[in-house]
Amino acid sequence: MRLKINHGTPLQLTADVRRIEARHAHEPLMERAGLAAAQLAREIAADSGKPILIFAGPGNNGGDALVVARYLKQWFFNVTVVFAGDAAKLPADAANAFKQWQAAEGTALDQAPPAKHWGLVIDGLFGIGVTRDITGRYAECIDRINQANAPVLAIDIPSGLDADSGRVHGCCVRATHTITFIGAKAGLFTLDGPDQCGTVVLDDLDLQGDGAPGRVLGAGIVEETLAPRLRNTHKGTHGSVGIIGGDRGMVGAALLAARAALKLGAGRVYAGLIARDAPLLDVMQAELMLRSADEVLKLDHLSCLVVGPGLGRAPEAAFYLRCALEAKLPLVIDADALNSIAAEPKIKTQLNQILTIKVLTPHPAEAARLLGCSTRDVQSDRIAAAQQIADRFQAHVVLKGAGSVCASPNQPWRINTSGNPGMASAGMGDVLSGIIAALLAQGTSPQRALDGAVWLHGAAADACVEKGVGPVGLSASETIDAARALFNACIGRGR
């Protein structure tokens, strides 16, 4: 059965899928998968009248592709199959699919024919079992697929993509569509996955899955986050946010976080600036209260603190971070505050010991410093890295990047589906920190505050692009008003 992928859709790892497959090994799963993929292929190819090129690999993914070929031929499509394997070494189900293809008077070529105007190219080379770089003949097949200048449908996962991490193993098919089976694979939604898989369709093959380790983070999270406001309310009802940062030359980072917190609903926002020559007024946002960092830390009515935007790495940065950790307030920790934690064992111990709410927002390099590993190690398994940080610091964590991963202790991890390349610009993390703080200040639980802010920020960037603002040149400040508009629209729909 074809299912929509939306907020809350379970995400599976390879081991989970293998367990489900093993329980249903007696069922005709390859036939179901092939039929489901063939039906989608028929929709994509439609009435183009052009031939369809199918690459079938040496394993069960190739068997799926051969079933697809048989159905498409049965439906009178002009099908060409390239078989990149050894028929004598095929697994049992795939070998049976090959025999059925031959029985249907289908033929298989050893290599792709000269370039044609294909209506569709189908990738059935490799499935979720790829763990090493693809080279040689198979790399040549992937290159032919990517140069076909036609829609590309990947069966289960684009060949060459790691189903768990989203990492490319040497080379990878760039699909316009992917039909994935049994459960949605985590790797389709993070790191390189979103660039390689195109539009993702899920077919569960009529199997009942069990508990999944992850979830898709989508639009529904915002409607779950806050209810529409009562009329009988005032600024104190919606919390007060303090921002600690803004050292010399980086005041803008703290102001971006403060503006985001204000426009996403915090009742009062105080920007506690470290720079001695910091301005006394934000002329672009006069509602903000600009104070010194020392003054903000002494306030007794704050609902939460953001520490890190523009904090810098001067000796006083560590001092203000320690003060924030001692404040016994919910904390959003970002940027150089994360670097200070990684660099100073005493601060790391202090963070571990405090019992207050902690939300950490590292990008991959910051995550690597926190874990004492390389950025490459983090990116090779983003889910594990995010979960390790969450468990180590008993914190709610977002590992930022394409398909940001949110993790919390003893909870399923989440992968965000909003956002675009325009977010690769300065200040985006500061805005995200301010949005998280705004939701915390208004009484949202920390996990929902994190998840809601991450999705909302990415969706705001998407909304900007839809209006012609970006992705190239999209600035962090432009996402703030877009996030506010989306947030109000979402909570309005939740009435």
PEWO-V555759 format. One record per backbone hydrogen bond with DSSP energy under -0.5 kcal/mol. NH is the residue of the N-H (numbers start at 0). CO is the residue of the C=O. E is the energy in kcal/mol with one decimal. If there is no record, write none. Layout:
# PEWO-V555759
((NH/CO/E) (NH/CO/E))
This chain:
# PEWO-V555759
((2/201/-3.3) (5/3/-0.7) (7/215/-3.0) (8/5/-2.4) (10/213/-2.4) (11/183/-3.4) (15/12/-0.6) (16/12/-2.0) (17/13/-2.6) (18/14/-1.8) (19/15/-1.9) (20/16/-2.8) (21/17/-2.4) (22/18/-1.7) (23/19/-1.1) (23/20/-0.5) (24/21/-1.2) (26/23/-2.1) (28/26/-2.3) (31/27/-2.0) (32/28/-2.9) (33/29/-2.7) (34/30/-2.2) (35/31/-2.5) (36/32/-2.5) (37/33/-2.4) (38/34/-2.4) (39/35/-1.8) (40/36/-2.7) (41/37/-2.4) (42/38/-1.6) (43/39/-2.4) (44/40/-3.1) (45/41/-2.1) (47/44/-2.1) (51/77/-3.0) (52/119/-2.4) (53/79/-3.1) (54/121/-2.7) (55/53/-0.6) (55/81/-3.0) (56/123/-2.9) (62/58/-1.5) (63/59/-2.3) (64/60/-1.9) (65/61/-1.9) (66/62/-1.9) (67/63/-2.3) (68/64/-2.4) (69/65/-2.1) (70/66/-2.2) (71/67/-2.7) (72/68/-2.5) (73/69/-2.1) (74/70/-1.7) (75/72/-1.9) (76/71/-2.7) (78/76/-0.9) (79/51/-2.8) (81/53/-3.3) (82/80/-0.6) (82/108/-2.6) (83/55/-3.0) (83/81/-0.7) (84/82/-0.9) (86/84/-0.5) (88/85/-2.1) (89/86/-0.9) (94/90/-3.1) (95/91/-2.1) (96/92/-2.1) (97/93/-2.2) (98/94/-2.1) (99/95/-2.3) (100/96/-1.9) (101/97/-2.2) (102/98/-2.5) (103/99/-1.3) (104/101/-1.9) (105/100/-2.4) (108/80/-3.0) (117/115/-1.3) (118/50/-3.0) (119/50/-0.9) (120/150/-2.5) (121/52/-3.1) (122/120/-0.5) (122/152/-3.0) (123/54/-2.0) (123/121/-0.8) (129/126/-0.8) (133/168/-2.2) (137/134/-1.0) (138/134/-0.9) (139/135/-1.9) (140/136/-1.9) (141/137/-2.3) (142/138/-2.2) (143/139/-2.1) (144/140/-2.3) (145/141/-2.5) (146/142/-1.2) (147/144/-1.4) (152/120/-2.6) (153/151/-0.6) (153/176/-2.8) (154/122/-2.5) (155/153/-0.7) (155/178/-3.5) (156/154/-2.1) (160/157/-2.1) (161/166/-2.8) (165/161/-2.0) (168/159/-3.3) (169/167/-1.2) (170/168/-1.9) (172/158/-2.2) (174/172/-0.9) (174/195/-3.1) (175/151/-2.0) (176/151/-2.3) (177/198/-2.8) (178/153/-2.3) (179/177/-0.6) (179/200/-3.1) (181/202/-1.9) (182/180/-2.8) (183/9/-0.7) (185/11/-2.0) (186/162/-3.4) (187/184/-1.5) (188/185/-2.1) (190/401/-2.4) (191/165/-1.4) (192/189/-2.2) (194/191/-0.9) (195/191/-1.2) (195/192/-1.0) (196/192/-2.1) (197/193/-0.6) (198/175/-2.4) (200/177/-3.1) (201/2/-1.1) (202/179/-2.5) (203/0/-2.1) (206/203/-1.7) (208/206/-0.8) (213/10/-1.4) (214/412/-1.9) (215/8/-2.0) (216/414/-2.8) (217/215/-0.7) (220/217/-1.9) (221/218/-1.4) (222/218/-0.8) (223/219/-1.0) (224/220/-0.5) (224/221/-1.1) (225/221/-1.0) (232/230/-2.0) (236/233/-1.4) (237/233/-0.6) (237/234/-0.9) (238/235/-1.1) (240/267/-2.7) (241/303/-2.1) (242/269/-2.7) (243/305/-3.4) (244/242/-0.6) (244/271/-2.1) (245/308/-1.8) (246/309/-3.6) (249/246/-2.8) (252/249/-1.0) (253/249/-0.9) (254/250/-2.1) (255/251/-2.5) (256/252/-1.9) (257/253/-2.3) (258/254/-2.9) (259/255/-2.3) (260/256/-2.2) (261/257/-2.3) (262/258/-2.7) (263/259/-1.3) (264/261/-1.5) (265/260/-2.2) (266/237/-0.8) (266/238/-1.0) (267/238/-1.7) (269/240/-3.0) (270/268/-0.5) (270/288/-2.4) (271/242/-3.5) (271/269/-0.8) (272/270/-1.0) (272/290/-2.8) (273/244/-1.9) (274/245/-2.0) (277/274/-1.4) (282/280/-1.0) (284/281/-1.2) (287/284/-1.8) (288/268/-2.1) (289/287/-0.7) (290/270/-2.5) (290/288/-0.6) (292/272/-1.6) (295/291/-2.0) (296/292/-2.1) (297/293/-0.8) (297/294/-0.7) (298/295/-1.3) (302/239/-3.4) (303/239/-1.3) (304/329/-2.6) (305/241/-2.9) (306/304/-0.5) (306/331/-2.7) (307/243/-2.2) (310/307/-2.5) (316/313/-1.9) (317/313/-0.7) (318/314/-1.2) (319/315/-2.6) (320/316/-2.0) (321/317/-2.4) (322/318/-2.2) (323/319/-2.3) (324/320/-2.3) (325/321/-1.4) (326/322/-0.5) (326/323/-1.1) (327/324/-0.5) (329/302/-0.7) (330/356/-2.8) (331/304/-2.5) (332/330/-0.5) (332/358/-3.2) (333/306/-2.2) (333/331/-0.5) (335/307/-0.8) (336/333/-1.8) (337/334/-1.3) (338/334/-1.3) (339/335/-2.2) (340/336/-1.8) (341/337/-2.2) (342/338/-1.9) (343/339/-1.9) (344/342/-0.6) (346/343/-0.6) (347/343/-2.1) (348/344/-2.4) (349/345/-2.3) (350/346/-2.7) (351/347/-2.0) (352/348/-1.7) (353/349/-1.5) (358/330/-2.3) (359/395/-2.8) (360/332/-2.0) (366/362/-2.7) (367/363/-2.2) (368/364/-1.8) (369/365/-2.2) (370/366/-1.9) (371/367/-1.3) (372/367/-2.3) (377/373/-1.9) (378/374/-2.6) (379/375/-1.7) (380/376/-0.7) (380/377/-1.1) (381/378/-0.5) (384/380/-2.2) (385/381/-2.5) (386/382/-2.4) (387/383/-2.5) (388/384/-2.0) (389/385/-2.2) (390/386/-2.6) (391/387/-2.8) (392/388/-2.3) (393/389/-0.7) (394/389/-1.6) (395/357/-2.9) (396/406/-3.0) (397/359/-2.1) (398/404/-3.1) (399/361/-2.4) (399/397/-0.9) (403/400/-0.6) (404/398/-2.0) (405/403/-0.5) (405/413/-3.0) (406/396/-2.7) (410/407/-1.5) (412/212/-1.6) (413/405/-2.8) (414/214/-2.1) (415/403/-2.8) (416/216/-1.6) (418/457/-0.6) (422/419/-2.1) (423/420/-1.9) (424/422/-2.1) (427/424/-1.4) (430/426/-2.0) (431/427/-2.3) (432/428/-2.2) (433/429/-1.9) (434/430/-2.2) (435/431/-2.5) (436/432/-2.2) (437/433/-2.1) (438/434/-2.0) (439/435/-2.4) (440/436/-2.9) (441/437/-1.3) (442/439/-1.9) (443/438/-2.2) (448/444/-2.8) (449/445/-2.4) (450/446/-2.7) (451/447/-3.0) (452/448/-2.1) (453/449/-2.5) (454/450/-2.4) (455/451/-2.5) (456/452/-2.7) (457/453/-1.8) (458/454/-2.8) (459/455/-2.3) (460/456/-1.8) (461/457/-2.1) (462/458/-2.4) (463/459/-2.1) (464/460/-2.0) (465/461/-2.3) (466/462/-1.1) (466/463/-0.5) (467/464/-2.0) (468/463/-2.7) (469/467/-1.0) (473/470/-1.7) (475/425/-0.7) (477/474/-0.7) (478/474/-0.7) (478/475/-1.3) (479/475/-0.5) (479/476/-0.9) (480/476/-0.7) (481/477/-0.9) (482/478/-2.3) (483/479/-2.2) (484/480/-2.3) (485/481/-2.2) (486/482/-2.6) (487/483/-2.3) (488/484/-2.0) (489/485/-2.7) (490/486/-2.5) (491/487/-1.6) (492/488/-1.7) (493/489/-1.0) (494/491/-1.3))
